[in-house]
Amino acid sequence: MPHQYLELAERYRKVIETAKDTFTRYHLEAMERSYRTLAESERALRKSRFMVDAWGKLGDSDKAK
């Protein structure tokens, strides 16, 4: 899913280049940043979920001994 957010951010970045006024450019830039932030957050969440699962498995292996 992060790749979908990055694709949307890239679309906004391309549209920014054609924006004629600063008001539109400002809001398009905000949307681009928001989608990039969503992508980074999604990556961090997936990484943390992976780490929690890994730590859980390590804890389970200690109990088996």
C-alpha positions as CSV (number, residue, x, y, z in Angstrom):
1,M,0.0,0.0,0.0
2,P,2.9,2.5,0.5
3,H,3.5,2.3,-3.2
4,Q,0.0,3.5,-3.9
5,Y,0.5,6.6,-1.7
6,L,3.8,7.3,-3.4
7,E,2.1,7.0,-6.8
8,L,-0.5,9.6,-5.7
9,A,2.2,11.9,-4.3
10,E,4.0,11.7,-7.7
11,R,0.8,12.6,-9.5
12,Y,0.4,15.7,-7.3
13,R,4.1,16.6,-7.9
14,K,3.5,16.5,-11.7
15,V,0.4,18.6,-11.4
16,I,2.2,21.2,-9.3
17,E,4.5,21.9,-12.3
18,T,1.5,23.0,-14.3
19,A,-0.3,25.0,-11.5
20,K,-0.6,28.6,-12.5
21,D,-1.2,30.3,-9.1
22,T,0.4,30.0,-5.7
23,F,-2.8,29.1,-3.9
24,T,-3.3,26.0,-6.0
25,R,0.4,25.1,-5.9
26,Y,0.4,25.4,-2.1
27,H,-2.5,23.0,-1.7
28,L,-1.1,20.6,-4.2
29,E,2.2,20.6,-2.4
30,A,0.4,19.9,0.9
31,M,-1.4,16.9,-0.7
32,E,1.9,15.6,-2.0
33,R,3.5,15.9,1.4
34,S,0.5,14.2,3.0
35,Y,0.7,11.2,0.7
36,R,4.4,10.9,1.2
37,T,3.9,11.0,5.0
38,L,1.2,8.3,4.7
39,A,3.6,6.1,2.7
40,E,6.4,6.6,5.4
41,S,3.9,5.9,8.2
42,E,2.6,2.7,6.5
43,R,6.2,1.5,6.1
44,A,7.0,2.2,9.7
45,L,3.9,0.5,10.9
46,R,4.6,-2.6,8.8
47,K,8.2,-2.6,10.1
48,S,7.1,-2.3,13.7
49,R,4.5,-5.1,13.2
50,F,7.3,-7.3,11.8
51,M,9.5,-6.5,14.7
52,V,6.8,-7.3,17.3
53,D,6.1,-10.6,15.5
54,A,9.8,-11.4,15.5
55,W,10.2,-10.6,19.2
56,G,7.1,-12.6,20.0
57,K,8.6,-15.6,18.2
58,L,11.8,-15.2,20.2
59,G,9.8,-15.1,23.4
60,D,7.9,-18.2,22.4
61,S,11.2,-20.1,21.7
62,D,12.4,-19.3,25.2
63,K,9.2,-20.8,26.7
64,A,9.7,-24.0,24.7
65,K,13.0,-24.7,26.5
